[in-house]
Amino acid sequence: MTQLDVLYRYGLPPTESAILALSKVRDVYGVRKLTFDESAKTIRIEYDASRLTEPVIHQLLRRAGLDIVETASLLPKPEDTAPPISLQPSVA
């Protein structure tokens, strides 16, 4: 089993019917976990890549009625990380 995560940003909040359809996406063989972050307007899906592909996951969410805007990066932006601290004393 090859476990992967994908993060999508959505535009409009999901409707009640979309939420019900998304609950059925959890029943798809290979989908392991769905996690919503309402404040960031993102949904993170953990899936088995030996069973499903990222385009299939995208289509499942779109067919459920989720307004997907983009695929977001799971990696932090380089400017978000602190610069390395030098342990060498500076010579003047």
Backbone bond lengths (Angstrom), bond angles and torsions (degrees), N, CA, C in turn:
res aa  C-N    CA-C-N  psi(-1)  N-CA   C-N-CA  omega(-1)  CA-C   N-CA-C  phi
1 M - - - 1.438 - - 1.532 108.17 -
2 T 1.317 115.31 131.88 1.458 121.89 176.05 1.511 107.70 -112.10
3 Q 1.301 116.08 110.49 1.458 121.50 -175.30 1.523 109.64 -93.70
4 L 1.333 116.65 126.46 1.460 122.48 178.31 1.519 110.27 -128.56
5 D 1.340 115.43 157.59 1.455 122.11 174.15 1.520 108.14 -121.88
6 V 1.320 115.81 145.46 1.457 121.62 173.03 1.524 107.10 -134.61
7 L 1.326 116.06 143.47 1.461 121.97 -177.59 1.519 108.26 -120.18
8 Y 1.334 116.16 126.58 1.460 122.14 178.11 1.517 109.22 -117.27
9 R 1.319 115.17 143.94 1.467 121.53 172.86 1.526 106.47 -102.47
10 Y 1.326 116.22 133.59 1.457 120.17 179.90 1.522 109.59 -114.24
11 G 1.335 115.64 156.71 1.458 122.00 -177.99 1.515 111.52 -88.21
12 L 1.323 115.83 -81.20 1.458 120.89 -179.02 1.526 110.32 -77.42
13 P 1.320 116.84 143.06 1.476 118.72 176.87 1.530 109.90 -61.14
14 P 1.326 117.21 145.72 1.468 119.98 -178.89 1.528 111.60 -65.40
15 T 1.324 114.74 141.96 1.461 120.74 176.67 1.526 109.49 -77.78
16 E 1.310 115.70 173.39 1.467 119.75 178.91 1.535 110.96 -62.16
17 S 1.330 116.31 -40.84 1.469 119.04 179.43 1.533 110.96 -67.81
18 A 1.333 117.47 -33.71 1.469 120.21 176.79 1.526 110.73 -67.04
19 I 1.324 117.11 -39.37 1.468 120.82 177.85 1.530 110.15 -62.93
20 L 1.325 116.65 -41.86 1.466 119.89 178.24 1.529 110.86 -64.50
21 A 1.336 116.96 -40.03 1.458 120.39 178.34 1.527 110.95 -67.69
22 L 1.338 117.14 -37.29 1.464 120.55 178.34 1.520 111.70 -65.72
23 S 1.331 116.45 -30.91 1.464 118.36 177.49 1.532 110.26 -65.53
24 K 1.333 116.93 -27.60 1.463 120.42 176.83 1.521 111.55 -78.49
25 V 1.342 117.15 -24.40 1.464 120.22 176.32 1.521 109.46 -63.20
26 R 1.326 117.02 -33.07 1.465 120.72 178.10 1.528 111.95 -61.89
27 D 1.330 116.80 -23.50 1.460 121.27 -179.70 1.527 113.04 -82.38
28 V 1.341 117.67 -9.15 1.465 120.78 179.89 1.522 108.55 -68.74
29 Y 1.326 115.00 130.69 1.458 120.63 -178.81 1.522 109.60 -62.90
30 G 1.309 116.85 119.67 1.457 122.45 -178.37 1.518 112.93 114.08
31 V 1.332 117.74 -24.51 1.463 120.80 175.51 1.522 106.82 -82.31
32 R 1.341 115.80 121.82 1.453 119.63 -175.59 1.524 112.62 -98.92
33 K 1.345 117.31 -36.60 1.460 118.65 -173.31 1.525 110.28 -159.94
34 L 1.329 116.67 140.48 1.465 123.71 172.73 1.522 107.66 -120.11
35 T 1.329 116.83 131.26 1.465 120.87 179.67 1.518 109.04 -131.18
36 F 1.342 116.55 121.59 1.460 122.50 176.93 1.518 110.30 -94.33
37 D 1.321 116.39 142.11 1.461 122.90 168.99 1.531 105.52 -125.76
38 E 1.332 116.06 94.70 1.456 120.68 -174.69 1.519 112.86 -64.30
39 S 1.331 118.14 -34.06 1.463 120.24 -178.75 1.533 111.34 -69.11
40 A 1.325 118.18 -35.10 1.466 121.97 179.34 1.532 111.60 -93.38
41 K 1.343 117.00 -5.57 1.461 123.56 -176.54 1.529 110.99 54.91
42 T 1.328 115.19 51.14 1.459 120.23 178.92 1.519 110.33 -129.57
43 I 1.323 114.90 156.73 1.452 122.61 171.84 1.523 106.59 -131.74
44 R 1.309 115.23 132.03 1.467 121.82 -179.64 1.519 107.79 -113.10
45 I 1.328 115.58 129.45 1.460 121.21 -178.33 1.517 108.78 -119.28
46 E 1.318 114.68 127.80 1.460 121.98 173.91 1.525 105.87 -102.15
47 Y 1.339 115.86 127.60 1.461 119.05 -176.90 1.521 111.45 -144.36
48 D 1.318 114.68 163.93 1.456 122.83 178.76 1.527 108.16 -90.75
49 A 1.334 116.94 110.60 1.460 121.90 -175.80 1.530 112.50 -71.63
50 S 1.312 118.07 -13.54 1.462 119.04 174.99 1.534 110.72 -79.77
51 R 1.329 117.31 -11.51 1.467 122.50 179.54 1.529 112.41 -109.77
52 L 1.337 117.09 -36.11 1.462 122.46 -173.91 1.524 110.26 -132.07
53 T 1.328 115.93 161.16 1.460 121.30 174.09 1.528 108.90 -116.44
54 E 1.321 116.17 165.21 1.470 120.46 -179.36 1.533 111.79 -61.48
55 P 1.351 120.39 -41.24 1.471 118.52 176.63 1.532 113.41 -61.86
56 V 1.318 117.59 -33.03 1.469 120.61 176.99 1.525 110.09 -67.02
57 I 1.328 117.01 -42.47 1.471 120.97 177.31 1.524 109.57 -60.85
58 H 1.327 116.80 -44.64 1.466 121.77 178.81 1.522 110.79 -57.79
59 Q 1.339 116.88 -46.22 1.463 121.11 179.62 1.523 112.28 -64.88
60 L 1.327 117.72 -38.50 1.464 120.26 177.62 1.528 111.00 -59.44
61 L 1.327 116.29 -42.88 1.464 120.42 -179.72 1.524 111.57 -69.23
62 R 1.336 117.11 -41.15 1.464 120.65 178.94 1.530 110.65 -64.61
63 R 1.330 116.66 -42.17 1.469 119.92 179.69 1.517 111.92 -68.08
64 A 1.323 116.66 -25.74 1.467 120.05 176.61 1.522 111.18 -74.73
65 G 1.342 116.85 -15.08 1.457 120.21 177.04 1.514 114.61 105.60
66 L 1.322 117.39 11.49 1.463 120.88 179.30 1.528 109.13 -82.00
67 D 1.327 116.17 132.02 1.467 123.08 -178.61 1.528 109.35 -83.58
68 I 1.342 116.62 82.85 1.469 121.87 -177.92 1.520 109.13 -76.34
69 V 1.326 116.08 126.43 1.463 121.87 179.97 1.522 110.45 -97.45
70 E 1.338 116.91 -44.67 1.459 120.68 -177.66 1.520 110.86 -159.93
71 T 1.324 114.04 163.45 1.456 120.79 170.39 1.517 106.30 -91.22
72 A 1.314 116.69 122.54 1.461 121.26 -177.13 1.526 109.79 -94.41
73 S 1.311 115.55 156.89 1.455 121.41 179.21 1.521 110.18 -82.89
74 L 1.313 115.37 139.94 1.464 120.37 175.79 1.523 111.52 -88.12
75 L 1.341 116.90 -10.14 1.456 121.68 -179.58 1.521 110.53 -91.31
76 P 1.332 117.70 144.06 1.463 119.17 177.87 1.522 110.41 -68.89
77 K 1.323 115.98 150.74 1.457 120.87 176.90 1.520 109.11 -69.93
78 P 1.341 118.33 145.64 1.472 120.31 -178.58 1.521 113.48 -59.16
79 E 1.334 118.02 -34.06 1.465 119.23 179.96 1.525 112.87 -73.42
80 D 1.337 116.75 -13.04 1.460 120.38 177.78 1.529 112.54 -80.25
81 T 1.314 117.06 -16.21 1.457 119.94 -178.53 1.519 110.25 -89.65
82 A 1.295 117.12 147.26 1.458 122.50 -179.45 1.517 109.63 -74.94
83 P 1.341 117.44 147.73 1.462 119.35 177.89 1.526 110.13 -68.50
84 P 1.337 117.04 152.46 1.463 119.29 -179.71 1.530 110.93 -64.85
85 I 1.298 115.14 145.53 1.471 121.06 179.58 1.513 108.34 -93.50
86 S 1.316 115.79 127.95 1.455 120.63 179.86 1.527 108.91 -86.03
87 L 1.311 115.70 130.26 1.453 120.69 179.02 1.534 111.64 -95.64
88 Q 1.309 116.41 -3.81 1.453 121.68 179.41 1.537 109.66 -81.94
89 P 1.346 118.30 131.66 1.467 119.50 177.34 1.518 108.98 -68.96
90 S 1.329 115.97 141.87 1.450 119.80 178.55 1.514 109.73 -79.08
91 V 1.313 115.73 141.76 1.465 121.76 -179.04 1.523 107.01 -104.35
92 A 1.332 115.85 126.91 1.459 119.04 -177.93 1.502 112.63 -102.91
